[in-house]
């Protein structure tokens, strides 16, 4: 099972879970139960200039990656000024709040795992009584995050040439940066940054977990369950457990995306490449 879609700013709308708990907050789903997913809750979230989202917590894990704009984010008892490239993981039960600052909206990619309950089902978001987001905070310094799971990564940090790129296996030539994973402190999902240079590809494979891909720039040719797609900035792809998929950059520019895993992968056999097992079959069966 798979899904292909596109982020349309016109799809941003008030979310009923947050009624009366802030101002100017809107959300657009990218991957949820309507796409066929059971583990992934991926969306674009936005706060209008001066908008707020009151302190709250979830019974699921959440992460964010700021795409544009600036905000004050409270995490537990600390507050930080965040902007493009800043990111964080909010473990189950972590109190957090948002306040947009500046003249432009703040927009971020938001991942939730396990997948949030649809409105009208059992509650999984809870608000702190008589509390509000902070008005100001120092700029986020990931080296001084007070034990909170916060970081920063942007395209300016991609090493030049082959430095940092995978050199072996089906991922040869891919730049991969783990942003949020088990080592970072997350327990229910991963978030990573991917870049394929022109000519780089990965063969047909599948996984025991769901993946979602939000394209930031460039173009990529995707195959999912035997169907072909060309994805560009703003497009979103999702592959369910067992979906056979592949990617190739057939253009002239790098293609970059943010990718999520949910649930977290097993310790072994993370990839199952079709070509490798076809070769194994020939060796075993002599055909």
JOKAZI-V699633 format. One record per run of one state. SS is the DSSP state (~ for helix, > for strand, _ for the rest). FROM is the first residue (numbers start at 1). TO is the last residue. If there is no record, write none. Layout:
ss=SS from=FROM to=TO
ss=SS from=FROM to=TO
This chain:
ss=_ from=1 to=1
ss=> from=2 to=6
ss=_ from=7 to=8
ss=~ from=9 to=11
ss=_ from=12 to=12
ss=> from=13 to=13
ss=_ from=14 to=15
ss=~ from=16 to=18
ss=_ from=19 to=21
ss=> from=22 to=31
ss=_ from=32 to=32
ss=~ from=33 to=35
ss=_ from=36 to=40
ss=> from=41 to=58
ss=_ from=59 to=60
ss=> from=61 to=68
ss=_ from=69 to=69
ss=> from=70 to=75
ss=_ from=76 to=77
ss=> from=78 to=82
ss=_ from=83 to=85
ss=> from=86 to=90
ss=_ from=91 to=95
ss=> from=96 to=101
ss=_ from=102 to=105
ss=> from=106 to=113
ss=_ from=114 to=124
ss=> from=125 to=127
ss=_ from=128 to=138
ss=> from=139 to=139
ss=_ from=140 to=141
ss=~ from=142 to=144
ss=_ from=145 to=148
ss=> from=149 to=152
ss=_ from=153 to=154
ss=~ from=155 to=157
ss=_ from=158 to=164
ss=> from=165 to=165
ss=_ from=166 to=168
ss=~ from=169 to=171
ss=_ from=172 to=173
ss=> from=174 to=180
ss=_ from=181 to=189
ss=> from=190 to=196
ss=_ from=197 to=200
ss=> from=201 to=206
ss=_ from=207 to=209
ss=> from=210 to=217
ss=_ from=218 to=218
ss=> from=219 to=224
ss=_ from=225 to=226
ss=> from=227 to=232
ss=_ from=233 to=234
ss=> from=235 to=239
ss=_ from=240 to=244
ss=> from=245 to=248
ss=_ from=249 to=254
ss=> from=255 to=262
ss=_ from=263 to=271
ss=> from=272 to=273
ss=~ from=274 to=285
ss=_ from=286 to=287
